[in-house]
Amino acid sequence: MASGDFCLPGEGMEILQQGHPTKVYSRQLPPCNLSEEDLLQNPHFSKLLLSLSQHMDESGLSLSLAKEQAQAWKEVRLHKTTWLRSEILQRVIQELLVDYYVKIQDTNLTSEDKKFHETLEQQLLVTQLTQLLGPSQERAMPPLLGLEKADLLELMPPSEDFVWMRARLPLEVEEQLKKKCFTLLCYHDPNSDSDPETLKAAKVWKLAEILVSEKQQCQDARSQQKEQAVLLEKKRATCSQVLLRCLALLHRLLQEHRLKTQSELDRINAQYLEIKCSAMILKLRMEELKILSDTYTAEKVEVHRLIRDRLEGAIRLQKQDMEKSRQVLNTYEVLGEEFDKLVKEYTQLKQTTENRRWALQEFNKACR
């Protein structure tokens, strides 16, 4: 659906004036997430949604299906209530029997109490076994252990005991339920534990309404928490996008501005390091001069200066002699191989002369 096909601002404004339809759509049609800008750009689509909302409920079902669903939920709640009543009654009876077996060692139990609980237990067991067998005409398999319903009915307690037990059972059940209600009340309000029984009964009468109210508050708080979680997630996503944009801007600023100023910054740092190096050299020279001034007196320094001048003069003379010798050698090197032969012959003659002179000296020593 192109926005140009429905760009009728007049109709869109007319729809917007009909009771904030964006909120109506978001409530009646959950998939629709429309803004006022969408309604202004697509007025025909907005009219279509408005006409559909007259035939649908808030969950998106048609009115007929919603009515059938409500009736079905009503029947489910009715059956659930019936089942809960029977289940509660059965559990209370079982708890009566459990309490009886806990107190069976108590000598305060009367014979009527024992008779009541034994008759109740017997009646309960027979009833449960009869339910397990089920109707005989519906069984496709042989009965368990070959038992029939008539066999179990023979185990029923006497009719007089059953009538007497049945007349007493509502009082016992009522007492047991009262204890449970008082226990629940003390758990909900521990301060009620020390209240008299009449005040507890009055509080129990209002406890159901209080629990329903607290349950509704918890559900409302849970729904608000979910809404807050959704809003928090949206804000988190928005904050993440904003942070990413900020990081991109910072990166661009660094690239654009830091690179421009980096050369100037490097030049300033180089000048600083050069000046610092010169200062360190001057400081070292000053320390050197200080050490020399502390070590040598003016007379010693003058003597050292004279010695240095003489040594430097001797070095200059030696360099001059070395230069003259090098020139002589260069002159001899011009002669080439013949000069080398003459040098070798001269060397041999000089060695021969020295050997004969040594031999003559030895001979003269021997003659003496």
HELIX and SHEET records of a PDB file:
HELIX    1   1 SER A    3  PHE A    6  5                                   4    
HELIX    2   2 PRO A    9  LEU A   16  1                                   8    
HELIX    3   3 PRO A   21  GLN A   28  1                                   8    
HELIX    4   4 GLU A   36  GLN A   41  1                                   6    
HELIX    5   5 PRO A   43  SER A   53  1                                  11    
HELIX    6   6 LEU A   63  VAL A  102  1                                  40    
HELIX    7   7 SER A  111  LEU A  133  1                                  23    
HELIX    8   8 SER A  136  GLU A  138  5                                   3    
HELIX    9   9 LEU A  144  GLY A  146  5                                   3    
HELIX   10  10 LYS A  149  LEU A  153  1                                   5    
HELIX   11  11 SER A  159  HIS A  188  1                                  30    
HELIX   12  12 PRO A  190  SER A  194  5                                   5    
HELIX   13  13 GLU A  197  LEU A  253  1                                  57    
HELIX   14  14 LEU A  254  ARG A  258  3                                   5    
HELIX   15  15 LEU A  259  THR A  295  1                                  37    
HELIX   16  16 ALA A  298  GLU A  333  1                                  36    
HELIX   17  17 GLU A  337  CYS A  367  1                                  31    
END                                                                             
